[in-house]
């Protein structure tokens, strides 16, 4: 516990995990707001715009929290990870700069117009503003995912004699196959979060017989978008991501499945506990040959186990990698089932009378946050012990002059600050829910009715 690297990793892991609770909601809501505004413009029915106004306010709160919690991570590149920044800044600095200049300012500018300018802009211009906000939000997400994809699958660069990375092909770097697949997978996961949040509140209002128009719109939009996005998270994007891991990070795949021995017709572990000391999976329930097919499209394919890699190249924490992956997959499967049943009932006109199903939707809303977090943990634990896979080890990227005590102290400070911010966010969201969809925002913004 006195190792500075442990504290550097813990602090960055804590701050980025907390931070991502908010962008995943805003990126998901960005698309759903476009759907609400578009259908409101097409139908002329006020409940669509009522629901859109409410979710724009929730988007604004979440966006503000994302900005505040994201700033410390930028500083950590210079404090905790100075060696990593010095070596790779010539590459990843490109996408981080584009995220700030093009995407962040586009997103924040159009959010202000969306919140304050509905009456002045008019229905069509306000809808186009929502589209611009969605584009800015998802563009911001792409540049961040492309940065992470380089750490997972480094392309478009060369390494100089001094170990410094230099960008030689911007197109290969920004549009790598890993970045494209990971991006769509991530965005669909964000839509699942936003859709389940929207469906949960619609179900809550329905159970309380409040705001019937906005409740019906939020409930229906939420469950329909949730089932579509949840399926896309699994197939094809999740499957394609798994194929990339199998090809380029086979040690990560072995850790994700708790596979210690290589061999053909590899089973897929549904349940089990990785026993690293004895190098086996305890109490497994497995599907025979399924992993071979998922990874390579051949039931008889050989899947490498951890025994085929030097132990120094094993994922740093196999237990957390294994359980993160299985939590993500298990919850994702549950989302498909729940959203499909709810969408079917909605299509039949029976969802608003199914109180048990409405309660399930209300109680389900935290789990997409957990699943998305588990997905990112899977990616990051799987990449270890590398910062840039196969090229730069995590231990070589930390700041050599920042000691563990200083990082531990600031981590405690972040924990206290984020607790206060989290409570404030919850209070503000609860207040907005109490106000309902008809709350006035500004003199120029939407008013009652």
C-alpha positions as CSV (number, residue, x, y, z in Angstrom):
1,X,0.0,0.0,0.0
2,X,3.0,2.3,0.2
3,X,3.8,1.9,-3.5
4,X,3.1,5.2,-5.2
5,X,2.0,3.4,-8.4
6,X,-0.9,1.8,-6.4
7,X,-2.1,5.2,-5.2
8,X,-1.7,6.8,-8.7
9,X,-3.8,4.1,-10.2
10,X,-6.4,4.2,-7.4
11,X,-6.8,7.9,-7.6
12,X,-7.2,8.0,-11.4
13,X,-9.5,5.0,-11.4
14,X,-11.7,6.5,-8.7
15,X,-12.0,9.9,-10.3
16,X,-12.6,8.7,-13.8
17,X,-15.1,6.1,-12.7
18,X,-17.1,8.8,-10.7
19,X,-16.8,11.2,-13.6
20,X,-18.2,8.7,-16.2
21,X,-21.4,8.4,-14.3
22,X,-22.4,11.7,-15.8
23,X,-21.2,11.7,-19.5
24,X,-22.9,8.3,-20.0
25,X,-26.2,9.9,-19.0
26,X,-25.7,13.0,-21.1
27,X,-24.6,11.2,-24.2
28,X,-27.6,8.8,-23.9
29,X,-30.1,11.7,-23.2
30,X,-28.7,13.7,-26.1
31,X,-30.1,11.3,-28.7
32,X,-33.3,10.7,-26.8
33,X,-33.9,14.5,-26.6
34,X,-33.6,14.6,-30.4
35,X,-36.2,11.9,-30.6
36,X,-38.6,13.7,-28.2
37,X,-38.1,17.1,-30.0
38,X,-38.5,15.5,-33.5
39,X,-41.7,13.7,-32.6
40,X,-43.0,16.8,-30.9
41,X,-42.3,18.8,-34.1
42,X,-43.9,16.1,-36.3
43,X,-47.1,15.5,-34.2
44,X,-47.6,18.9,-32.7
45,X,-48.6,17.3,-29.5
46,X,-47.5,19.3,-26.4
47,X,-46.6,16.3,-24.2
48,X,-43.5,15.5,-26.4
49,X,-42.1,19.0,-25.9
50,X,-43.1,18.9,-22.2
51,X,-41.0,15.7,-21.7
52,X,-38.2,17.2,-23.8
53,X,-38.0,20.3,-21.7
54,X,-37.7,18.3,-18.5
55,X,-35.0,16.0,-19.9
56,X,-33.1,19.0,-21.2
57,X,-32.9,20.3,-17.6
58,X,-31.6,16.9,-16.4
59,X,-29.1,16.9,-19.2
60,X,-27.9,20.4,-18.1
61,X,-27.4,19.2,-14.5
62,X,-25.5,16.1,-15.6
63,X,-23.4,18.0,-18.1
64,X,-22.3,20.5,-15.3
65,X,-21.4,17.6,-13.1
66,X,-19.4,16.0,-15.9
67,X,-17.4,19.2,-16.4
68,X,-16.6,19.7,-12.8
69,X,-15.6,16.1,-12.2
70,X,-13.6,15.9,-15.4
71,X,-11.3,18.7,-14.7
72,X,-9.2,16.9,-12.1
73,X,-8.3,14.1,-14.6
74,X,-6.7,16.6,-16.9
75,X,-4.4,17.7,-14.1
76,X,-3.6,14.1,-13.2
77,X,-1.9,13.7,-16.6
78,X,0.7,16.2,-15.4
79,X,0.9,15.3,-11.7
80,X,0.4,11.5,-11.4
81,X,1.2,10.4,-15.0
82,X,3.9,12.9,-16.1
83,X,6.1,10.2,-17.8
84,X,3.1,8.9,-19.7
85,X,2.2,12.4,-20.9
86,X,5.7,13.3,-21.9
87,X,6.1,10.1,-23.9
88,X,2.7,10.0,-25.6
89,X,1.5,13.6,-25.6
90,X,2.5,14.1,-29.2
91,X,-0.2,11.5,-30.1
92,X,-3.0,11.5,-27.6
93,X,-2.8,15.3,-27.2
94,X,-4.3,15.6,-30.7
95,X,-7.6,13.9,-29.8
96,X,-7.8,15.5,-26.3
97,X,-7.3,18.9,-27.9
98,X,-10.0,18.2,-30.5
99,X,-12.4,17.1,-27.8
100,X,-11.9,20.4,-26.0
101,X,-11.9,22.7,-28.9
102,X,-14.5,21.3,-31.3
103,X,-16.8,19.1,-29.2
104,X,-16.9,20.6,-25.8
105,X,-17.5,24.1,-26.9
106,X,-20.0,23.0,-29.5
107,X,-21.9,21.0,-26.9
108,X,-21.9,23.7,-24.2
109,X,-22.9,26.5,-26.6
110,X,-25.9,24.6,-28.0
111,X,-26.9,23.5,-24.5
112,X,-27.3,27.2,-23.5
113,X,-29.4,27.8,-26.6
114,X,-31.5,24.7,-26.0
115,X,-32.3,25.7,-22.4
116,X,-32.8,29.4,-22.8
117,X,-33.9,29.9,-26.4
118,X,-37.0,27.8,-27.2
119,X,-39.4,30.7,-27.7
120,X,-37.0,32.9,-29.5
121,X,-35.7,30.2,-31.8
122,X,-39.0,28.7,-32.8
123,X,-39.9,24.9,-33.1
124,X,-37.7,24.0,-36.1
125,X,-34.6,25.9,-35.0
126,X,-35.0,24.5,-31.5
127,X,-35.1,21.0,-32.9
128,X,-32.0,21.7,-34.9
129,X,-30.3,23.0,-31.8
130,X,-31.1,19.6,-30.1
131,X,-29.5,17.9,-33.1
132,X,-26.4,20.1,-32.8
133,X,-26.2,19.3,-29.1
134,X,-26.4,15.5,-29.8
135,X,-23.7,15.9,-32.5
136,X,-21.4,17.8,-30.1
137,X,-22.0,15.3,-27.3
138,X,-21.3,12.3,-29.4
139,X,-18.3,14.0,-31.1
140,X,-16.8,14.7,-27.7
141,X,-17.3,11.0,-26.8
142,X,-15.6,9.9,-30.0
143,X,-12.4,11.8,-29.4
144,X,-12.2,10.4,-25.8
145,X,-12.8,6.8,-27.1
146,X,-10.3,7.3,-29.8
147,X,-7.7,8.3,-27.2
148,X,-8.5,5.2,-25.1
149,X,-8.5,3.0,-28.3
150,X,-4.9,4.1,-29.0
151,X,-3.9,2.9,-25.5
152,X,-5.6,-0.4,-26.3
153,X,-4.6,-0.8,-29.9
154,X,-1.7,1.6,-30.8
155,X,-1.6,2.6,-34.5
156,X,-0.6,5.6,-36.6
157,X,2.6,6.4,-34.6
158,X,6.3,5.7,-34.4
159,X,8.5,5.5,-31.3
160,X,11.7,7.5,-31.3
161,X,15.0,6.4,-29.9
162,X,14.2,8.2,-26.6
163,X,10.9,6.3,-26.2
164,X,8.8,9.3,-27.2
165,X,5.7,8.6,-29.4
166,X,5.3,10.6,-32.6
167,X,2.1,10.8,-34.7
168,X,2.7,9.8,-38.3
169,X,-0.8,8.9,-39.6
170,X,-3.6,10.9,-38.1
171,X,-6.3,9.0,-40.0
172,X,-5.0,5.6,-38.8
173,X,-4.9,6.9,-35.3
174,X,-8.3,8.6,-35.2
175,X,-10.2,6.0,-37.2
176,X,-8.6,2.7,-36.1
177,X,-10.8,-0.4,-36.2
178,X,-10.6,-0.6,-32.4
179,X,-11.8,3.0,-32.0
180,X,-14.8,2.6,-34.4
181,X,-16.1,-0.6,-32.7
182,X,-15.4,0.7,-29.2
183,X,-17.2,4.0,-29.9
184,X,-20.4,2.4,-31.2
185,X,-20.4,0.0,-28.3
186,X,-19.8,2.8,-25.8
187,X,-22.5,5.1,-27.3
188,X,-25.1,2.3,-27.3
189,X,-24.3,1.6,-23.6
190,X,-24.9,5.3,-22.9
191,X,-28.3,5.2,-24.7
192,X,-29.2,2.2,-22.5
193,X,-28.4,4.4,-19.4
194,X,-30.4,7.3,-20.7
195,X,-33.3,5.2,-21.9
196,X,-33.6,3.3,-18.6
197,X,-33.5,6.6,-16.7
198,X,-36.2,8.0,-18.9
199,X,-38.3,4.8,-18.6
200,X,-37.8,4.7,-14.8
201,X,-39.1,8.2,-14.3
202,X,-42.0,7.7,-16.7
203,X,-42.9,4.5,-14.7
204,X,-42.6,6.5,-11.4
205,X,-44.9,9.2,-12.6
206,X,-47.4,6.6,-14.0
207,X,-47.5,4.8,-10.6
208,X,-48.2,8.1,-8.9
209,X,-50.7,9.1,-11.6
210,X,-48.8,12.4,-12.2
211,X,-48.0,14.3,-15.4
212,X,-49.7,11.7,-17.5
213,X,-48.7,13.0,-20.9
214,X,-45.0,13.4,-20.2
215,X,-45.1,10.1,-18.2
216,X,-46.5,8.2,-21.2
217,X,-44.0,9.8,-23.6
218,X,-41.0,9.1,-21.3
219,X,-42.1,5.6,-20.6
220,X,-42.7,4.6,-24.2
221,X,-39.6,6.3,-25.6
222,X,-37.5,4.9,-22.8
223,X,-38.5,1.2,-23.2
224,X,-38.4,1.2,-27.0
225,X,-35.0,2.9,-27.2
226,X,-33.7,0.7,-24.3
227,X,-34.5,-2.6,-26.1
228,X,-32.9,-1.4,-29.4
229,X,-29.8,-0.1,-27.7
230,X,-29.4,-3.0,-25.4
231,X,-29.5,-5.5,-28.3
232,X,-26.9,-3.4,-30.2
233,X,-24.6,-3.3,-27.2
234,X,-24.5,-7.1,-27.3
235,X,-24.8,-7.8,-31.1
236,X,-23.0,-6.7,-33.2
237,X,-20.8,-4.3,-31.2
238,X,-20.1,-6.4,-28.2
239,X,-19.3,-9.4,-30.3
240,X,-17.0,-7.4,-32.6
241,X,-15.3,-5.9,-29.5
242,X,-14.7,-9.5,-28.2
243,X,-13.2,-10.5,-31.5
244,X,-10.7,-7.6,-31.4
245,X,-9.8,-8.6,-27.8
246,X,-9.3,-12.2,-28.8
247,X,-7.0,-11.2,-31.7
248,X,-5.0,-8.4,-30.2
249,X,-5.2,-8.9,-26.4
250,X,-5.5,-12.7,-25.9
251,X,-4.1,-12.4,-22.4
252,X,-7.0,-10.1,-21.5
253,X,-9.5,-12.6,-23.0
254,X,-8.0,-15.4,-20.9
255,X,-8.4,-13.2,-17.8
256,X,-11.9,-12.2,-18.6
257,X,-12.9,-15.9,-18.8
258,X,-10.7,-17.2,-16.0
259,X,-9.0,-19.4,-18.5
260,X,-5.7,-20.6,-17.2
261,X,-5.0,-23.4,-19.7
262,X,-4.8,-23.3,-23.5
263,X,-6.8,-25.7,-25.6
264,X,-9.4,-26.2,-28.4
265,X,-13.1,-26.3,-27.9
266,X,-12.9,-23.7,-25.1
267,X,-16.0,-23.4,-22.9
268,X,-17.6,-20.2,-22.0
269,X,-17.8,-19.6,-18.3
270,X,-21.2,-18.5,-17.2
271,X,-20.5,-18.7,-13.4
272,X,-17.3,-19.4,-11.5
273,X,-14.6,-18.0,-9.3
274,X,-11.1,-17.5,-10.6
275,X,-8.5,-19.2,-8.3
276,X,-5.3,-17.5,-9.3
277,X,-3.2,-19.3,-6.7
278,X,-4.2,-22.7,-8.0
279,X,-4.7,-21.5,-11.5
280,X,-8.2,-22.8,-12.1
281,X,-11.8,-21.7,-12.2
282,X,-13.7,-22.9,-9.1
283,X,-17.3,-24.1,-9.3
284,X,-17.7,-23.3,-13.0
285,X,-20.9,-23.6,-15.0
286,X,-19.8,-23.5,-18.7
287,X,-21.2,-23.8,-22.2
288,X,-19.0,-26.3,-24.1
289,X,-16.9,-24.8,-27.0
290,X,-18.9,-21.6,-26.9
291,X,-15.8,-19.4,-26.2
292,X,-14.0,-20.8,-29.2
293,X,-16.9,-19.9,-31.5
294,X,-17.4,-16.4,-30.0
295,X,-13.7,-15.6,-30.2
296,X,-12.8,-17.1,-33.6
297,X,-16.0,-18.3,-35.2
298,X,-15.0,-22.0,-35.0
299,X,-16.2,-24.4,-32.2
300,X,-12.9,-26.3,-32.4
301,X,-10.6,-23.3,-32.3
302,X,-7.8,-23.1,-29.8
303,X,-8.1,-20.4,-27.2
304,X,-4.9,-19.4,-25.4
305,X,-5.0,-19.5,-21.7
306,X,-2.8,-17.6,-19.2
307,X,-0.3,-20.4,-19.2
308,X,0.8,-19.3,-22.7
309,X,1.9,-15.9,-21.5
310,X,4.7,-14.8,-19.2
311,X,3.2,-14.0,-15.8
312,X,4.6,-10.4,-16.0
313,X,2.2,-9.9,-19.0
314,X,-0.9,-11.3,-17.2
315,X,-3.6,-8.7,-16.4
316,X,-2.7,-7.2,-13.0
317,X,-5.9,-8.2,-11.2
318,X,-7.5,-11.2,-12.8
319,X,-10.3,-11.5,-10.2
320,X,-11.5,-7.9,-10.8
321,X,-11.2,-8.3,-14.5
322,X,-13.2,-11.6,-14.5
323,X,-16.0,-10.3,-12.3
324,X,-16.2,-6.9,-14.1
325,X,-16.7,-8.7,-17.4
326,X,-19.3,-11.1,-16.1
327,X,-21.3,-8.4,-14.3
328,X,-21.3,-6.4,-17.6
329,X,-22.5,-9.4,-19.6
330,X,-25.0,-10.5,-17.0
331,X,-26.6,-7.1,-16.6
332,X,-26.7,-6.5,-20.3
333,X,-28.6,-9.7,-20.9
334,X,-31.0,-8.7,-18.2
335,X,-31.5,-5.3,-19.8
336,X,-32.5,-7.0,-23.1
337,X,-35.1,-9.2,-21.4
338,X,-36.6,-6.5,-19.2
339,X,-36.8,-3.9,-22.0
340,X,-38.2,-6.4,-24.5
341,X,-41.0,-7.4,-22.2
342,X,-41.7,-3.7,-21.3
343,X,-41.7,-2.6,-25.0
344,X,-44.0,-5.5,-25.9
345,X,-46.5,-4.5,-23.1
346,X,-46.3,-0.9,-24.2
347,X,-47.1,-1.8,-27.8
348,X,-50.1,-3.8,-26.5
349,X,-51.2,-0.8,-24.4
350,X,-50.8,-2.8,-21.2
351,X,-47.6,-1.4,-19.7
352,X,-49.2,1.4,-17.7
353,X,-51.5,-1.2,-16.1
354,X,-48.7,-3.6,-15.2
355,X,-47.7,-2.3,-11.8
356,X,-45.2,-5.0,-11.2
357,X,-43.4,-4.2,-14.5
358,X,-43.5,-0.5,-13.8
359,X,-41.8,-1.1,-10.4
360,X,-39.2,-3.2,-12.1
361,X,-38.4,-0.3,-14.4
362,X,-38.2,2.1,-11.5
363,X,-35.8,-0.1,-9.6
364,X,-33.7,-1.0,-12.7
365,X,-32.4,2.5,-13.4
366,X,-29.1,2.3,-11.4
367,X,-28.0,-0.9,-13.1
368,X,-27.0,0.5,-16.5
369,X,-24.6,2.8,-14.6
370,X,-23.2,-0.3,-13.0
371,X,-23.0,-2.2,-16.3
372,X,-21.3,0.7,-18.1
373,X,-18.8,1.1,-15.2
374,X,-18.1,-2.7,-15.3
375,X,-17.5,-2.5,-19.0
376,X,-14.9,0.2,-18.7
377,X,-13.3,-1.7,-15.8
378,X,-13.1,-4.7,-18.1
379,X,-11.3,-2.7,-20.8
380,X,-8.9,-1.1,-18.3
381,X,-8.1,-4.1,-16.2
382,X,-7.7,-6.1,-19.4
383,X,-5.1,-3.7,-20.8
384,X,-2.9,-3.9,-17.7
385,X,0.0,-4.1,-17.1
386,X,0.3,-1.7,-20.0
387,X,-0.6,1.9,-20.4
388,X,-0.1,1.6,-24.2
389,X,-0.6,-2.0,-25.0
390,X,2.6,-3.8,-25.7
391,X,4.7,-0.6,-25.8
392,X,4.6,1.3,-22.5
393,X,4.1,-0.4,-19.1
394,X,2.0,1.3,-16.4
395,X,4.9,1.3,-14.0
396,X,6.9,3.4,-16.6
397,X,4.3,6.0,-17.0
398,X,3.8,7.2,-13.5
399,X,5.4,10.4,-12.1
400,X,8.6,9.5,-10.4
401,X,8.6,12.5,-8.0
402,X,5.1,12.3,-6.6
403,X,5.1,10.0,-3.5
404,X,2.3,7.8,-2.4
405,X,1.4,9.8,0.7
406,X,0.6,12.9,-1.3
407,X,-1.6,11.0,-3.8
408,X,-3.4,9.2,-0.9
409,X,-4.1,12.5,0.7
410,X,-5.5,14.1,-2.4
411,X,-7.6,11.0,-3.1
412,X,-9.3,11.4,0.3
413,X,-9.9,15.1,-0.7
414,X,-11.5,14.1,-3.9
415,X,-13.7,11.5,-2.2
416,X,-15.0,14.1,0.2
417,X,-15.6,16.7,-2.5
418,X,-17.3,14.2,-4.8
419,X,-19.5,13.1,-2.0
420,X,-20.7,16.7,-1.5
421,X,-21.2,17.1,-5.3
422,X,-23.0,13.9,-5.6
423,X,-25.5,14.8,-2.8
424,X,-26.0,18.2,-4.4
425,X,-26.7,16.6,-7.8
426,X,-29.2,14.2,-6.3
427,X,-31.0,17.0,-4.5
428,X,-31.2,19.1,-7.7
429,X,-32.5,16.2,-9.7
430,X,-35.1,15.3,-7.0
431,X,-36.2,19.0,-7.0
432,X,-36.6,18.9,-10.8
433,X,-38.7,15.7,-10.5
434,X,-40.8,17.4,-7.9
435,X,-41.3,20.4,-10.2
436,X,-42.3,18.0,-13.0
437,X,-42.2,18.7,-16.8
438,X,-44.0,22.1,-16.6
439,X,-41.5,24.0,-14.5
440,X,-40.4,27.4,-15.9
441,X,-36.7,27.8,-16.6
442,X,-36.0,31.4,-17.7
443,X,-38.0,34.4,-19.0
444,X,-37.0,33.3,-22.6
445,X,-37.2,29.6,-22.0
446,X,-40.1,27.2,-21.8
447,X,-42.9,28.1,-19.4
448,X,-46.0,26.3,-18.1
449,X,-48.1,24.4,-20.5
